[in-house]
């Protein structure tokens, strides 16, 4: 309870002091912030930082593409699952006679 009262008192004092500073102080702070933001040095630094962030983003994108070479959702969904690959291989072995039909090596069956 003591912390709530302290917080409320601090909030009230901050509000009163802020209201006393008023619109003139707000305008002064706003003008100063605009001057800093419009400064050529700040603009140059912002451009350099933006370029570095862009390059870092491109590097991260390239590494992600190398690790997961999926070009689209359609490509991803068209990939067969492990079970589907196993079934296709089993059918191929069964059809060309390398594995007799009805064996227990069927996908999903007992082994």
C-alpha positions in Angstrom: 0.0 0.0 0.0 2.9 2.3 0.8 4.3 1.9 -2.7 1.0 2.8 -4.3 0.7 6.0 -2.3 4.4 6.9 -3.2 3.7 6.2 -6.8 0.5 8.2 -6.9 2.3 11.1 -5.1 5.1 11.0 -7.6 2.7 10.9 -10.5 0.8 13.9 -9.1 4.0 15.9 -8.5 5.2 15.1 -12.0 1.9 16.2 -13.5 1.9 19.5 -11.6 5.5 20.3 -12.5 4.9 19.3 -16.1 1.8 21.5 -16.3 3.8 24.5 -14.9 6.4 24.0 -17.6 3.5 24.2 -20.0 3.4 24.6 -23.8 6.4 26.9 -24.0 8.8 24.2 -22.7 7.2 21.6 -25.0 7.7 23.9 -28.0 11.3 24.5 -27.0 12.0 20.8 -26.7 10.3 20.1 -30.0 12.4 22.8 -31.8 15.6 21.4 -30.3 14.7 17.8 -31.4 13.9 19.1 -34.9 17.2 20.9 -35.2 19.1 17.8 -34.1 17.2 15.6 -36.5 17.7 18.0 -39.4 21.5 18.3 -38.7 23.6 17.1 -41.6 25.8 15.1 -39.3 22.8 13.3 -37.9 21.4 12.7 -41.4 24.8 11.2 -42.5 25.0 8.9 -39.5 21.4 7.8 -40.0 22.2 7.0 -43.7 25.2 4.9 -42.7 23.3 3.1 -40.0 20.4 2.4 -42.4 22.8 1.0 -45.0 24.5 -1.2 -42.4 21.1 -2.5 -41.2 20.1 -3.2 -44.8 23.3 -5.1 -45.5 22.9 -7.1 -42.3 19.4 -7.9 -43.3 20.4 -9.1 -46.7 23.2 -11.2 -45.2 20.7 -12.9 -42.8 18.3 -13.5 -45.6 21.0 -15.1 -47.8 22.1 -17.4 -44.9 18.5 -18.4 -44.3 17.9 -19.2 -47.9 21.0 -21.3 -48.0 19.9 -23.3 -45.0 16.3 -23.7 -46.2 16.1 -23.5 -50.0 12.3 -23.2 -50.3 11.3 -20.7 -52.9 7.6 -20.8 -52.2 5.0 -22.3 -49.9 3.9 -24.4 -52.9 7.4 -25.9 -53.2 7.4 -26.6 -49.5 4.0 -28.3 -49.5 4.9 -30.3 -52.7 7.8 -32.0 -50.9 7.1 -35.6 -49.9 7.2 -36.6 -46.3 9.6 -39.3 -45.1 6.7 -41.7 -44.9 5.7 -40.9 -48.5 9.3 -41.4 -49.7 9.5 -44.7 -47.9 6.2 -45.9 -49.4 7.3 -45.0 -52.9 10.6 -46.8 -52.5 8.8 -49.8 -51.1 6.4 -49.9 -54.0 9.3 -49.7 -56.5 11.0 -52.6 -54.8 7.8 -54.6 -54.8 7.0 -53.9 -58.4 10.4 -54.9 -59.8 10.6 -58.2 -57.8 13.3 -57.4 -55.4 10.9 -57.8 -52.5 8.0 -60.3 -52.4 4.5 -58.9 -51.9 2.9 -59.3 -48.5 6.1 -59.2 -46.6 6.5 -57.6 -43.2 8.8 -54.9 -44.6 5.8 -52.8 -45.8 5.9 -49.2 -44.7 4.1 -48.7 -41.4 4.0 -52.5 -40.7 6.0 -54.6 -38.2 9.6 -55.2 -39.0 
